[in-house]
Amino acid sequence: MKKILLALVTGTAIASGGYYITQKNSNSEPLPQLDYVPADTLFLWSQLKSFPYLQYFDLLPKSYKNVQQIEDVIATMKSDDMGVNQHFILNILEQYSKSAESSEHIQGTWGINNDLKFLAYSVGLLPVLRAEFGDPNIFKATIKQAADEAGLQYEEIQIEGAPVTKYFIDYEGERIFDLLIASNGNWLTITIDTPFNQPNDVKVALGLAKPLHALSDSGKIEGFIKGHQLDGHSLAYLDTQLITEMLTAKNPDSQATLMLDKLTSLAGEDNAFDSIRTPECQQDFSDITQKWPAIISGTQKVDITSQFADLKVSTVIASSDTKILSALQNMRGFLPQHTQSSNDAMVTLGLGLNANQLSSSVNTVWAAFASAQFDCAPLNTLQAQTKGVNPAPLAMATGMLGSFKGISATIFDMDVTTFYQPDEFDTTALDALVTVSADDVQALFNMAKSLVPEFTSLTLPGDGTAIEINDYLPQGVSISTPVYLALKGQHLALYKGDMAEKAANDLSNQAVTINGFASFGLDSAKIFPKLFEAAKQSGEPIPDELKDLFNQTGKMHVQYDIDDKGIVFDVDVKITK
């Protein structure tokens, strides 16, 4: 139990801290560096407008900066027989760990200022990171120091008249790749030079030559921002169409395909992709990815100061497959108001599911693949395996749920230290609500009663009056304080506590409409102190990296949904120092 509790603290911290990405408003001028990004980049991860990085860095507790994870990696890597490459990476990680003490250390170690912009993308298969620093020379000096201490060889070279530092990364005397670092003004570029690329690829990656077709001319960024209601501060995407075309060699002359072929040849795996590089597979995979072209993520709302951050990040698995999206949308159900946004709850979870449509929707999705006409042999094999899966039993299972539309569970307050009472589960300090929503919730409740003998004689008033159900609980289940059950309009509410009672009463005015698929909310200011007290009572030592979490205040709300643009994952975060 002690280990589980500490794991929960850590997991909750990661869940709430992993999305604290911030930006601030800036002008709307396009970033000139986009002219050097190829239109056929496989991915883009970008901060297109100024990012108040140092301000943001000081806002977050140490545990959100991955310091402990980095230190664990460092401890694992350290050994007496470390190679040069391993020592080099270790030195860089140690520099980051030390610099995470404050924004001043970050600035002094890496040269980052409070107006960070960056682009990460690919030139063929070459990864490229370009970022605007306060002083790129500080960054370059830190990397050189790490190389000197590790004994890693490097040299200063000129490419197209531009100074570049080349770090030699090899293994047992054989070259793996060269790490290249260059700067132009305040912009610093990091990329690699490998045995599978051409010299001109490096020039493009370093921003010394423009690609034949630039991303800035493609209209792709503008289309993603406008099409998914993003604010344009931060944008990332993974181009599934181009990745599939690379793997299937639909365009054999693309830089990514040429590099992949050279890489597999050097690895002695020339035939690695032959099974999907037939004309039939090229066409079939192309047809699929035309309907599922990209995964797109970006900010929709941003407000950050030295004391708080308020932002919303939206991620979409983009699709134009109207048949599949329509089937998925039909599965959406009802989510109560108290589960849909930041509220007074410690933690809340809602699942909206239209039981009447579940079987037919699953069958539609299954049939769409099982009945598709494929000429590609691997897809035909997969399709044959899929046909052996019969979704019919799902119809029988969901038929019992009748008009079910959703379920939710919310904890408004609790004293987790009571979990350690040896003799009973003390619910005195528990304030919680569980709801079930349906078009005909009375019929659903009557069906449930037939399955639970203890509830057979239980009758709920139709006017919403709650009844105490402690005497109806199954044998062996003992709760020390009253638990109530009530019909609130189209909702069945099981609750105890004042806040839960208020939320249950509010259900009476909420009609069961189709409004979502799933949601999750968390208030760290409420849950972390409770977990801290439980951890102390357990006698388990609390790691130092977690202690600052318990003074952190913030809320996170996650929403999963399906709309006519694809499968949507939205994260709304509010954090105060």
C-alpha positions as CSV (number, residue, x, y, z in Angstrom):
1,M,0.0,0.0,0.0
2,K,2.9,2.4,0.8
3,K,4.5,1.9,-2.5
4,I,1.2,2.3,-4.3
5,L,0.6,5.6,-2.5
6,L,3.9,7.0,-3.5
7,A,3.4,5.8,-7.1
8,L,0.1,7.6,-7.1
9,V,1.8,10.8,-5.9
10,T,4.4,10.6,-8.7
11,G,1.9,9.6,-11.4
12,T,-0.4,12.5,-10.4
13,A,2.4,14.9,-10.5
14,I,3.5,13.8,-14.0
15,A,-0.1,13.9,-15.2
16,S,-0.7,17.4,-14.0
17,G,2.8,18.7,-14.8
18,G,3.3,17.2,-18.2
19,Y,1.1,19.7,-20.0
20,Y,2.5,22.9,-18.5
21,I,3.7,24.3,-21.8
22,T,3.4,28.1,-22.1
23,Q,3.5,30.9,-24.5
24,K,2.6,34.6,-24.6
25,N,1.1,36.8,-27.2
26,S,3.3,38.2,-29.9
27,N,3.0,39.8,-33.3
28,S,1.4,37.8,-36.1
29,E,4.3,38.0,-38.5
30,P,5.3,34.6,-39.8
31,L,8.6,33.2,-38.6
32,P,11.2,33.7,-41.3
33,Q,13.0,30.5,-40.4
34,L,10.1,28.5,-41.8
35,D,11.6,29.3,-45.2
36,Y,14.3,26.8,-44.4
37,V,11.9,24.0,-43.4
38,P,11.2,21.5,-46.2
39,A,7.5,21.2,-47.1
40,D,7.9,17.4,-46.9
41,T,9.2,17.4,-43.3
42,L,7.9,14.3,-41.6
43,F,7.1,16.2,-38.4
44,L,7.2,19.7,-37.0
45,W,7.4,20.7,-33.4
46,S,7.5,24.5,-33.0
47,Q,7.2,27.6,-30.9
48,L,6.3,30.1,-33.5
49,K,6.0,33.1,-31.2
50,S,7.9,34.2,-28.2
51,F,7.9,31.8,-25.3
52,P,8.7,33.4,-21.8
53,Y,10.9,30.4,-20.9
54,L,12.7,31.8,-17.9
55,Q,9.5,33.1,-16.4
56,Y,7.9,29.8,-17.0
57,F,10.8,27.8,-15.7
58,D,10.7,29.6,-12.3
59,L,6.9,29.0,-12.1
60,L,7.3,25.2,-12.0
61,P,8.3,23.1,-9.1
62,K,11.5,21.1,-9.5
63,S,9.6,17.8,-9.9
64,Y,8.0,19.1,-13.1
65,K,11.4,19.7,-14.7
66,N,12.3,16.0,-15.0
67,V,15.3,16.5,-12.7
68,Q,14.8,13.3,-10.7
69,Q,14.4,11.3,-13.9
70,I,17.6,12.8,-15.3
71,E,19.5,12.1,-12.1
72,D,18.2,8.5,-12.2
73,V,19.5,8.1,-15.7
74,I,22.8,9.6,-14.7
75,A,23.2,7.1,-11.8
76,T,22.4,4.3,-14.1
77,M,24.9,5.4,-16.8
78,K,27.8,6.0,-14.4
79,S,30.4,3.2,-14.5
80,D,34.1,2.7,-14.6
81,D,34.1,1.5,-18.2
82,M,32.1,4.3,-19.7
83,G,32.8,4.9,-23.4
84,V,33.5,8.4,-24.7
85,N,30.0,8.8,-26.2
86,Q,28.4,7.7,-23.0
87,H,30.6,10.0,-21.0
88,F,29.7,12.9,-23.3
89,I,25.9,12.4,-22.9
90,L,26.4,12.0,-19.2
91,N,28.2,15.3,-18.9
92,I,25.3,17.1,-20.8
93,L,22.7,15.5,-18.5
94,E,24.7,16.6,-15.4
95,Q,24.9,20.1,-16.7
96,Y,21.1,20.2,-17.2
97,S,20.5,18.7,-13.7
98,K,22.7,21.4,-12.1
99,S,21.2,24.2,-14.2
100,A,17.6,23.3,-13.2
101,E,18.1,25.1,-9.9
102,S,16.9,28.4,-11.3
103,S,16.3,30.4,-14.4
104,E,19.6,32.2,-13.8
105,H,21.4,28.9,-13.9
106,I,19.6,27.9,-17.1
107,Q,20.5,31.2,-18.7
108,G,24.1,31.0,-17.6
109,T,24.5,27.4,-18.7
110,W,22.5,27.3,-22.0
111,G,22.2,30.9,-23.1
112,I,18.4,30.8,-23.2
113,N,16.6,34.1,-22.7
114,N,13.0,34.9,-22.0
115,D,11.9,35.1,-25.6
116,L,12.5,31.6,-26.9
117,K,11.3,30.5,-30.3
118,F,12.2,27.1,-31.8
119,L,11.6,24.7,-34.7
120,A,12.2,21.0,-34.7
121,Y,11.7,19.2,-38.0
122,S,13.3,16.8,-40.5
123,V,15.3,17.1,-43.7
124,G,14.7,13.7,-45.1
125,L,15.6,11.6,-42.1
126,L,18.0,14.2,-40.6
127,P,16.6,15.7,-37.4
128,V,17.0,19.4,-37.0
129,L,16.6,21.7,-34.0
130,R,16.7,25.4,-34.5
131,A,16.2,27.8,-31.6
132,E,16.5,31.5,-30.9
133,F,18.8,32.0,-27.9
134,G,19.9,35.0,-25.9
135,D,23.5,34.0,-26.5
136,P,24.2,30.8,-28.6
137,N,27.9,31.0,-27.6
138,I,27.0,30.0,-24.1
139,F,25.2,26.9,-25.3
140,K,28.1,26.0,-27.6
141,A,30.7,26.5,-24.8
142,T,28.7,24.1,-22.5
143,I,28.6,21.4,-25.2
144,K,32.4,21.8,-25.8
145,Q,33.1,21.5,-22.1
146,A,31.1,18.3,-22.0
147,A,33.1,17.0,-25.0
148,D,36.5,18.0,-23.5
149,E,35.8,16.3,-20.2
150,A,34.7,13.1,-22.0
151,G,37.6,13.1,-24.4
152,L,35.2,13.4,-27.4
153,Q,37.0,14.7,-30.5
154,Y,35.6,17.6,-32.5
155,E,36.8,20.2,-35.0
156,E,35.8,23.6,-36.2
157,I,35.0,23.5,-40.0
158,Q,33.5,25.7,-42.6
159,I,30.4,24.8,-44.7
160,E,29.5,27.3,-47.3
161,G,31.6,29.8,-45.4
162,A,29.7,29.4,-42.2
163,P,31.5,28.2,-39.0
164,V,30.3,24.8,-37.8
165,T,31.5,22.6,-34.9
166,K,31.6,18.9,-35.8
167,Y,31.5,16.3,-33.0
168,F,32.6,12.8,-34.0
169,I,30.3,10.1,-32.8
170,D,31.7,6.7,-33.5
171,Y,31.7,3.2,-32.1
172,E,34.7,0.9,-32.1
173,G,36.4,3.1,-34.6
174,E,33.5,3.1,-37.0
175,R,31.6,6.4,-37.7
176,I,28.0,6.5,-36.6
177,F,27.3,10.2,-37.3
178,D,28.7,13.6,-36.7
179,L,26.9,16.0,-34.5
180,L,26.8,19.5,-36.0
181,I,26.2,22.7,-34.1
182,A,26.2,26.2,-35.8
183,S,24.8,29.6,-35.1
184,N,23.7,32.6,-37.2
185,G,23.0,35.6,-35.1
186,N,20.9,34.5,-32.2
187,W,19.7,31.4,-33.9
188,L,21.4,28.1,-33.1
189,T,21.1,25.0,-35.2
190,I,21.7,21.4,-34.2
191,T,21.6,18.5,-36.7
192,I,23.6,15.5,-37.7
193,D,25.7,14.3,-40.7
194,T,25.4,10.6,-41.4
195,P,26.6,8.0,-43.9
196,F,23.1,7.9,-45.5
197,N,22.6,11.5,-46.4
198,Q,24.1,13.8,-49.2
199,P,26.2,16.9,-48.5
200,N,23.4,19.2,-49.7
201,D,21.1,17.7,-47.1
202,V,23.4,19.0,-44.4
203,K,23.4,22.5,-46.0
204,V,19.6,22.6,-45.9
205,A,19.6,21.2,-42.3
206,L,22.0,24.0,-41.2
207,G,19.9,26.7,-42.8
208,L,22.7,27.5,-45.3
209,A,20.5,26.6,-48.3
210,K,16.8,26.7,-48.8
211,P,14.9,23.6,-49.7
212,L,13.4,23.3,-53.1
213,H,9.9,23.5,-51.6
214,A,9.6,25.4,-48.3
215,L,7.0,24.7,-45.6
216,S,6.2,28.4,-45.5
217,D,4.9,28.2,-49.1
218,S,2.8,25.1,-48.6
219,G,-0.1,26.6,-46.7
220,K,0.0,23.6,-44.4
221,I,0.7,25.6,-41.1
222,E,-2.0,28.1,-41.9
223,G,-4.4,25.3,-42.8
224,F,-3.8,23.4,-39.5
225,I,-4.1,26.6,-37.4
226,K,-7.3,27.7,-39.0
227,G,-8.8,24.3,-39.4
228,H,-8.4,23.3,-35.8
229,Q,-9.0,26.7,-34.1
230,L,-5.4,27.1,-32.8
231,D,-3.9,30.4,-31.8
232,G,-0.7,30.0,-33.8
233,H,1.7,30.3,-30.8
234,S,2.7,26.7,-30.8
235,L,2.1,24.0,-33.4
236,A,3.2,20.4,-33.8
237,Y,2.2,17.7,-36.3
238,L,3.2,14.3,-37.5
239,D,2.6,13.8,-41.2
240,T,1.3,10.2,-41.5
241,Q,0.9,10.6,-45.3
242,L,4.5,11.4,-45.8
243,I,5.7,8.8,-43.4
244,T,3.6,6.1,-45.2
245,E,4.9,7.3,-48.6
246,M,8.5,7.0,-47.3
247,L,7.9,3.4,-46.0
248,T,6.1,2.3,-49.2
249,A,8.4,4.3,-51.5
250,K,5.5,5.8,-53.3
251,N,7.8,8.7,-54.2
252,P,11.1,6.9,-54.6
253,D,13.0,10.2,-55.2
254,S,11.9,11.9,-51.9
255,Q,14.8,12.7,-49.6
256,A,13.3,10.6,-46.8
257,T,12.9,7.5,-49.0
258,L,16.4,7.8,-50.4
259,M,17.9,8.1,-46.9
260,L,15.8,5.2,-45.6
261,D,17.0,3.0,-48.5
262,K,20.6,3.9,-47.9
263,L,20.2,3.3,-44.2
264,T,18.7,-0.1,-44.6
265,S,21.4,-1.0,-47.2
266,L,24.1,0.0,-44.7
267,A,22.4,-2.2,-42.1
268,G,22.3,-5.1,-44.5
269,E,18.5,-5.1,-44.7
270,D,17.9,-4.1,-48.3
271,N,14.7,-6.0,-48.5
272,A,13.2,-4.8,-45.2
273,F,10.2,-3.0,-46.8
274,D,9.7,-5.0,-50.0
275,S,6.4,-6.5,-48.7
276,I,4.7,-3.1,-48.7
277,R,6.5,-1.5,-51.7
278,T,4.4,-3.1,-54.3
279,P,2.1,-0.8,-56.4
280,E,-0.9,-2.4,-54.7
281,C,0.4,-1.5,-51.2
282,Q,1.5,1.9,-52.3
283,Q,-2.1,2.7,-53.4
284,D,-3.9,1.0,-50.5
285,F,-1.8,2.7,-47.9
286,S,-2.1,6.0,-49.7
287,D,-5.9,5.7,-49.7
288,I,-5.9,5.1,-46.0
289,T,-3.6,8.0,-45.0
290,Q,-5.5,10.4,-47.3
291,K,-8.3,10.0,-44.9
292,W,-6.1,10.0,-41.8
293,P,-3.4,12.5,-42.9
294,A,-1.8,13.8,-39.7
295,I,-1.8,14.2,-35.9
296,I,-1.9,17.9,-35.0
297,S,-1.4,19.6,-31.7
298,G,-1.3,23.3,-30.7
299,T,-2.4,25.9,-28.2
300,Q,-5.8,27.5,-28.3
301,K,-5.5,29.7,-25.2
302,V,-2.4,31.1,-23.5
303,D,-1.9,33.4,-20.5
304,I,1.3,33.3,-18.4
305,T,2.9,35.6,-15.8
306,S,5.4,35.0,-13.1
307,Q,2.6,33.9,-10.8
308,F,0.3,31.8,-12.9
309,A,-0.3,30.0,-16.2
310,D,-3.6,29.4,-18.0
311,L,-3.6,27.6,-21.2
312,K,-5.4,25.1,-23.4
313,V,-3.7,22.6,-25.7
314,S,-5.7,20.7,-28.4
315,T,-4.5,17.6,-30.1
316,V,-6.4,16.1,-33.0
317,I,-6.0,12.8,-34.9
318,A,-7.2,14.4,-38.1
319,S,-9.5,12.5,-40.4
320,S,-11.8,13.1,-43.3
321,D,-13.3,9.5,-43.1
322,T,-16.9,10.6,-42.5
323,K,-18.2,7.1,-42.2
324,I,-15.8,6.2,-39.3
325,L,-16.2,9.6,-37.6
326,S,-19.9,9.4,-37.8
327,A,-19.9,6.0,-36.2
328,L,-17.6,7.2,-33.4
329,Q,-19.7,10.3,-32.9
330,N,-22.8,8.1,-32.5
331,M,-21.0,6.5,-29.5
332,R,-20.8,9.8,-27.6
333,G,-23.0,10.1,-24.5
334,F,-23.7,12.5,-21.7
335,L,-21.2,14.1,-19.3
336,P,-22.6,16.0,-16.2
337,Q,-21.7,19.7,-15.8
338,H,-19.5,19.0,-12.8
339,T,-17.2,16.8,-14.8
340,Q,-16.7,19.1,-17.8
341,S,-14.5,21.9,-16.4
342,S,-12.3,22.9,-13.5
343,N,-14.5,22.9,-10.4
344,D,-14.3,22.3,-6.7
345,A,-13.6,18.6,-7.0
346,M,-10.3,16.9,-6.0
347,V,-10.7,14.5,-8.9
348,T,-13.5,13.8,-11.3
349,L,-14.0,11.3,-14.2
350,G,-16.8,11.0,-16.6
351,L,-17.6,8.6,-19.4
352,G,-20.3,9.4,-22.0
353,L,-21.5,6.4,-23.9
354,N,-24.6,5.9,-25.9
355,A,-25.5,2.3,-25.3
356,N,-28.2,2.2,-28.0
357,Q,-25.6,3.1,-30.6
358,L,-22.5,1.3,-29.2
359,S,-23.1,-2.1,-31.0
360,S,-24.0,-0.6,-34.4
361,S,-21.1,1.9,-34.2
362,V,-18.5,-0.7,-33.4
363,N,-20.0,-2.9,-36.1
364,T,-19.6,0.0,-38.6
365,V,-16.0,0.6,-37.7
366,W,-15.2,-3.1,-37.8
367,A,-17.1,-3.6,-41.1
368,A,-15.3,-0.6,-42.7
369,F,-12.0,-2.4,-42.4
370,A,-13.2,-6.0,-42.8
371,S,-15.1,-5.2,-46.0
372,A,-12.7,-2.8,-47.6
373,Q,-11.2,-3.8,-50.9
374,F,-7.4,-4.2,-50.5
375,D,-4.9,-5.5,-53.1
376,C,-2.0,-5.2,-50.7
377,A,-1.0,-8.7,-49.4
378,P,-0.1,-7.6,-45.8
379,L,-3.4,-5.7,-45.5
380,N,-5.3,-8.7,-46.8
381,T,-3.7,-10.9,-44.2
382,L,-4.6,-8.5,-41.4
383,Q,-8.1,-8.1,-42.9
384,A,-8.6,-11.9,-42.8
385,Q,-7.6,-12.0,-39.2
386,T,-10.1,-9.2,-38.4
387,K,-12.9,-11.0,-40.1
388,G,-12.6,-13.7,-37.4
389,V,-13.5,-11.2,-34.7
390,N,-17.3,-11.1,-34.3
391,P,-18.8,-8.0,-32.7
392,A,-22.2,-9.6,-32.3
393,P,-21.7,-10.5,-28.6
394,L,-21.3,-6.8,-27.9
395,A,-24.9,-6.2,-29.1
396,M,-26.1,-8.7,-26.5
397,A,-24.0,-7.1,-23.7
398,T,-25.0,-3.5,-24.5
399,G,-28.6,-4.4,-25.1
400,M,-28.9,-4.9,-21.3
401,L,-27.9,-1.3,-20.8
402,G,-30.9,0.0,-22.6
403,S,-31.0,3.8,-22.6
404,F,-27.7,4.3,-20.7
405,K,-25.9,7.5,-21.7
406,G,-23.1,8.0,-19.2
407,I,-21.5,7.4,-15.8
408,S,-19.3,9.6,-13.6
409,A,-17.4,9.5,-10.3
410,T,-16.2,12.6,-8.4
411,I,-14.4,13.0,-5.1
412,F,-14.9,16.5,-3.7
413,D,-13.1,15.9,-0.5
414,M,-11.6,13.1,1.5
415,D,-9.2,12.2,4.3
416,V,-7.0,9.6,2.8
417,T,-5.4,8.9,6.2
418,T,-8.5,7.0,7.1
419,F,-7.5,4.3,4.6
420,Y,-5.0,3.2,7.2
421,Q,-7.5,2.4,9.9
422,P,-7.0,-1.3,10.6
423,D,-10.6,-2.2,11.5
424,E,-12.9,-0.3,9.2
425,F,-13.3,1.9,6.2
426,D,-14.1,5.3,7.8
427,T,-16.0,7.5,5.4
428,T,-16.6,10.4,7.8
429,A,-14.4,12.8,5.8
430,L,-15.5,11.5,2.3
431,D,-17.5,13.8,0.1
432,A,-18.1,12.0,-3.2
433,L,-20.7,11.5,-5.9
434,V,-21.3,8.7,-8.5
435,T,-23.9,9.2,-11.2
436,V,-25.5,7.1,-13.9
437,S,-27.4,8.9,-16.6
438,A,-30.0,7.5,-19.0
439,D,-33.0,8.4,-21.1
440,D,-35.1,6.2,-18.8
441,V,-33.0,5.9,-15.6
442,Q,-35.8,4.4,-13.6
443,A,-36.0,1.4,-16.0
444,L,-32.2,1.0,-15.8
445,F,-32.3,1.1,-12.0
446,N,-35.1,-1.6,-11.9
447,M,-33.0,-3.8,-14.2
448,A,-30.0,-3.3,-11.8
449,K,-32.2,-4.2,-8.8
450,S,-33.0,-7.6,-10.4
451,L,-29.2,-8.3,-10.5
452,V,-28.5,-7.3,-6.9
453,P,-30.7,-9.2,-4.4
454,E,-30.0,-6.6,-1.6
455,F,-31.7,-3.9,-3.7
456,T,-34.9,-5.8,-4.6
457,S,-37.1,-4.1,-2.0
458,L,-35.5,-0.7,-2.6
459,T,-37.9,1.9,-4.1
460,L,-36.7,5.4,-5.0
461,P,-39.1,8.4,-4.9
462,G,-39.8,10.0,-8.2
463,D,-39.6,13.5,-6.8
464,G,-35.8,13.3,-6.3
465,T,-36.0,12.7,-2.5
466,A,-32.9,10.9,-1.4
467,I,-33.0,7.8,0.8
468,E,-30.3,6.4,3.0
469,I,-29.1,3.0,1.7
470,N,-26.7,1.8,4.4
471,D,-29.1,-1.0,5.3
472,Y,-29.2,-2.2,1.7
473,L,-25.5,-2.6,1.2
474,P,-24.3,-6.2,0.6
475,Q,-23.3,-8.3,3.6
476,G,-19.8,-7.5,4.8
477,V,-19.8,-3.9,3.5
478,S,-20.0,-1.5,6.4
479,I,-19.9,2.3,6.1
480,S,-20.0,4.4,9.3
481,T,-21.9,7.4,7.9
482,P,-25.0,7.8,5.8
483,V,-24.8,7.1,2.1
484,Y,-27.7,8.4,-0.1
485,L,-29.3,7.3,-3.3
486,A,-31.7,9.4,-5.4
487,L,-33.3,9.8,-8.7
488,K,-32.5,13.3,-10.0
489,G,-34.4,13.7,-13.2
490,Q,-32.7,11.4,-15.7
491,H,-29.9,10.6,-13.4
492,L,-29.2,8.1,-10.6
493,A,-27.0,9.7,-7.9
494,L,-25.2,7.9,-5.2
495,Y,-23.5,10.3,-2.8
496,K,-22.4,11.5,0.6
497,G,-21.2,14.9,1.7
498,D,-22.4,18.5,1.3
499,M,-20.7,19.3,-2.0
500,A,-21.7,16.0,-3.5
501,E,-25.3,16.6,-2.4
502,K,-25.3,20.0,-4.1
503,A,-23.9,18.6,-7.4
504,A,-26.5,15.8,-7.2
505,N,-29.3,18.3,-6.8
506,D,-28.1,20.2,-9.8
507,L,-28.5,17.1,-11.9
508,S,-32.3,17.6,-11.8
509,N,-32.0,20.5,-14.2
510,Q,-29.7,18.7,-16.6
511,A,-31.3,17.0,-19.6
512,V,-29.5,13.9,-20.9
513,T,-28.2,15.2,-24.2
514,I,-25.3,14.0,-26.3
515,N,-22.4,16.2,-25.3
516,G,-19.1,14.3,-25.1
517,F,-17.1,11.1,-24.8
518,A,-14.9,11.3,-21.7
519,S,-13.4,13.8,-19.3
520,F,-11.0,13.9,-16.4
521,G,-10.3,16.7,-13.9
522,L,-7.7,17.1,-11.1
523,D,-7.1,19.8,-8.5
524,S,-3.5,19.4,-7.3
525,A,-4.0,22.0,-4.5
526,K,-6.5,19.6,-2.9
527,I,-5.2,16.2,-3.7
528,F,-1.4,16.6,-3.1
529,P,-1.7,17.7,0.6
530,K,-4.1,14.7,1.2
531,L,-1.6,12.3,-0.3
532,F,1.2,14.0,1.7
533,E,-0.6,13.3,5.0
534,A,-1.3,9.7,4.0
535,A,2.4,9.2,3.0
536,K,3.5,10.6,6.4
537,Q,1.1,8.3,8.2
538,S,2.3,5.3,6.2
539,G,5.8,5.8,7.6
540,E,7.2,5.7,4.0
541,P,10.0,8.3,3.4
542,I,8.9,11.0,1.0
543,P,11.4,11.7,-1.7
544,D,12.7,15.3,-1.7
545,E,11.7,15.8,-5.3
546,L,8.1,15.3,-4.4
547,K,7.9,17.5,-1.4
548,D,7.5,20.8,-3.3
549,L,4.4,19.4,-5.0
550,F,2.4,19.7,-1.9
551,N,2.5,23.5,-2.0
552,Q,1.7,23.7,-5.7
553,T,-1.7,24.9,-6.7
554,G,-3.1,24.0,-10.1
555,K,-6.0,22.5,-12.0
556,M,-6.1,20.3,-15.0
557,H,-9.0,19.2,-17.1
558,V,-8.8,16.7,-20.0
559,Q,-11.5,16.2,-22.5
560,Y,-11.8,13.4,-25.1
561,D,-14.2,13.8,-28.0
562,I,-14.9,13.2,-31.6
563,D,-16.0,15.9,-34.0
564,D,-16.1,16.2,-37.8
565,K,-12.3,17.0,-37.9
566,G,-11.2,13.9,-36.1
567,I,-10.5,12.4,-32.6
568,V,-9.9,15.3,-30.2
569,F,-7.9,15.4,-27.0
570,D,-8.0,18.8,-25.2
571,V,-6.0,19.7,-22.1
572,D,-7.0,22.8,-20.1
573,V,-4.4,23.8,-17.4
574,K,-4.4,26.4,-14.7
575,I,-1.4,26.7,-12.4
576,T,-0.4,29.2,-9.7
577,K,2.9,29.6,-8.0
